[in-house]
Amino acid sequence: MTVSAPFAFYPSKLLRLMQLALLTALAMLAFAANSLLNRAGVEHGGIGPMEFALVRVAGGALVLAALVAMRGGRLPLWQRGRVLGAVSLTAYMIGFSGAYLALDAGLGALILFGVVQVSMFAWASWRGAVPKGRQLAGAALAFGGLAWLLWPGGAAPVDAPSAALMVIAGVGWAAYTLSGRTSPDPLGATAANFLLCLPLTGLAVLAFGAGNWALPGVLLAMISGGLTSGLGYALWYAVLPRIEAGTAAVVQLSVPVIALATGALLLGESLGPRLLLAGAIVLAGIALALTESRAPTDRSQTRD
């Protein structure tokens, strides 16, 4: 019996969607692991925040450059958009590490991913890819659940310089994400970004470093750089061309929820009904945004 074209099409389309969902989930898990590794390294591993950022970037650059060399490729160090990728990655690394000690973890994550979401939606709208109703509703639902989950229960003073650093980190990560959306070589682009980011991060260590280089913290930073940052970001660069900017912003709101859940399992942190319910709300918002039937035209796409 001959299968009609529509019925033959849907299985392959479903497989592609399942593959995209799996790769996106792996990237989000890598981002959440970075949060846990950074927290463990800076708070318990005896390494300073700027030093952690430098080792993290160095580990990522080493692993990614080796992978590019093994496949016989080249590093696109001076292609168009590379400066933006390297500078935005540096801003994220330095801002996140610098703010980590002074800000409450939940409030810091809320600032970071709130800024990422607002920045990416604003950019997409300005370039003509206006988010549709379902995306906006999903973003609002996800951000509302995240705010309810992470906002401090009582009035707590916020360290203004640290909050400003986390805002810089959020803008940096949004710019880094957008700069990689149309990269034809995700692995090579990520390796080049890390290599160019390395001397910039080194300058930050010279200017603001505390000189703390304990071995446990260094090892955690190397794992974060080589595995969950380098390979995780390369994976994210590979996924980005297949999803639109607004959806990418909403999906990243799952990272704090994943980080808190894994923190409860691995670090013994409290896992109560508020976390479970708020996490469900965030995931429901992401699902709503991902079910938008047709992606809007994005006039900003250019080849890197």
N, C-alpha and C positions, 0 to 999 in steps of 0.2 A: 504494500500500500504506500502510495506516494504521500509524503508529508507536505502540506501547503507551505508556502514561503513564510507567512506570519508565524506559524507554529515552529518552523525551523529556526526562526530568528531569535525568539525569546530565550531559549536555553543559553545560547552564546552570550546574549546581552546580560542575562542573570549571572553567568559566570564572571563576566567582566566586572559587574557591580560588586559581586562578592569579593573578588580579588582586590578591587579598589578599597572596599571597606576594611579588609584585612590589613592591607599596607598602611592605610591611614591609622588604624588602631595601633599597629606596631610603632608608628612614628609618635603617637601620643604617649604610649608607654615609655618610649625612650625619653621624651621630654619630662615625664613625671619622675623617671629614675634620676635624671639630672638634678631635680629638686632635692630628692632624698640624699644623693651623694654629696651635693653641695652642703646641705645642712649637716650631715655627719662629719664631713671634712673640716668645715670651719668651726663648728661648735665643739666637736669631740676629737678631731684628728690633729689638732695643733698646728694648723696652717692658716696664714692670714688670708683674708678675702681676695686681695689683689694677687697674692701668690697663687691661690687656688685658680684664679682666672688664667694666669699665665701658664701654669702647668696643664690646665685643661685645653687651652688653645694649642700648646706645643704637642700634646698627645694626639689631638685631632689632626693636626697638620702632618705628623709623622705617619700615622696609620693611613690617612687618605692618600698622601703622596706615594706611599708604598703600593697601595692598591692600583693607583693610576699607572705606576711604573710596571707592575706585574701584567697588566693588560696591554702594555705597549702603547699607552696613550701619552698625551702631553698635557701640561698644565696651562690652561688659558689665562695666564696672569694679567695680560693687558688687553683683554677683550672689553668691548663696550659694556658698561654697567659693573665692571669688576671693582672699581673704587667704591661705588655705593655699597656693594655687597660686603667688602672688607670693613669699611667704616661703620656700617650699621651693625655688623656682627661684633665689632669692638665695643660699640656703645652698649649693646645688650650685655656682653660679658662683664664689662666694668661696672655698669649701672646695677646689674643684678647682684654681683658679688659685694659691691660697696654698700648696698642697702640692706643686705641680708642680716647683719648682726643687730642693727638698731630697730628695724621694723618687726612687728608681730608677723609671724609667718602667714597667717590667714589674710591679714590686711595687706601685706605685701603682694600676695598672689592676686588679690582682688584688684589692686591698683594696676599690676602688670597686665593681666589679661583683659581688664576693662579698657585700658589704653590701647592694647592690641586690637580689640574688637572695634572700638570707635575709630581708630586710625585707618583700619582696612576698609570699613564701610564708607568712611568719608572719602578715601581715595577712589574706591570703586564708583561712587556716585559722581565724583568730580570728573572722572574719565569716561562717563557715559554708561557704565554697567550699574544702573540703578537697581538696588535690591528689590525684589518683588514682595508682595504682601506676606506670603508664607515664610519667607526668609526673615523678614522683619519681626514677625510674630514669634518665630522660633528663637531669634536672637534675644528678644525681650524676655521670653520665658526662661531661656537658659541663663541669662545674666541675672534675672530676678532670683532664680534658685541659687546661683552662686553667691549673690550678695547676702541672701538669708543665711547661707551656710557659713560664710567666712567673716561676716561683719562682727566685730567684737561685741560680746553681750552687754558690756557696760561701757561707760564713757572712759576712754583712754586717750591720753595725749599722743599725738602723732609727731614723730620727729620730722620736721619739715625738710631738712637737707636729704634725709634718707628717702622720704617720699618722692622728692624731686629726682633722685637717682633712679628710683623704680619707674617713674614716668619716662625718663630717658631710656631705660631698658625696654619698656613697652614700645615706644616709638621706634627704637632700634630694631626690635624683633619684627615689628610690622613691616618696616622698610626692607629688612633682609628677606622676609617671606615674599614680598611683592617683587623684589629684584630677581628672585629665582623662578618666578612663575613660567617664564618662557625659555629657560636655559635648555639648549639642545644636548648638553652633557652634564647631568646633575652631579655625577661623582667628580669630574674634573673641576667644575665650577666651585663645588664645596671645598675641595682641596686647595684651590687657588685662593679662595676667601680666607681660609684658615692660615695659609702661609703669609698672606699680606697683613692679616690681623695680628700675627705674632709680634712684630716689632712695635706696633702700636700699643699692645698690651704690656710689653716690656717697659715702655715709657711710663705707663701708669704705675707699675711696680716701683720704678725709680722715684716717682713723685709721691706716691701714697702708701707704698708697701711698709709692712710692720717688721719684716725680717723673720717671720715665723715659717720654718720649713720642716716641720716634724714629718718623719717617714710615713706614718699612717695617713696623714692628710695628703701627702704627695701621691701616694698610691691611689687613694680615692679620686683625686683630681685626674690622674692618668686614665683611670677607668672611665670617668666621665668624659674626658676628651676623646679618647680613642674609640670607645664603643658607643655610648649613648649620645654623645654630641656629634662626633665625626660621621659615623655610619648612620645615626638617626637623622641628622640633617641632610645627608645625601639621599636617604629614603624620602624625606619630606620634599626635597627638590624634585624627585622623580614623580611624586604624587601630585604636586601643585598644578602642573599643566592640565590635569584631568578634572580639576574642580575649580570653581570660580572663587574670587577673592572673598565675597561675603560668606560663602559656605566655609571657607578655610578659617575665617575669623571665628565663626560659631563653634566649629569642631574643636578648636583649641581651648574653649571654655571647659572641656572635659578634663584637662590636665590637672587642675587643682583637686578635683574630686578624686581622680585616680591616685594622686600623690597622698591625699589624706587617708584614703582607704588602704593603700599599701603601707603607709606609715603606721597605721593601726596594727597591721599584720606583722610587720617586720620590726617596728620600734616600740611596740606596746602602747601606742597612743589610743586614746578613748575612741570607740566606735559606737555612737549612740543612734537612737531613732532619728534625730535631727539630720545627721549625716546621710543616713539611708534615704530619707524622704527627699532631702534637698538634692542628693545625687540623682535620684530618679527624675526630679523636675528638670535638672540640667540635661540629662540624656534625652528626655522627651522633647526639649527645645531643639536639641541637635537633630533628632530624628525628623522633627517638623521642618526644619530648614533644608534638610537633605532630600525631602520628598518634593521639592519644587519641581514642577513638570518640565520646565524649559529654562535653560540658563540665559540671562540677558546678554546682549552683545557687549563685549568689553573692547573698546577702541584703543585701550592702552597696550595691547599685546604687540611686542616687538621681539625680534630675535636677539639673543644675547651673543 
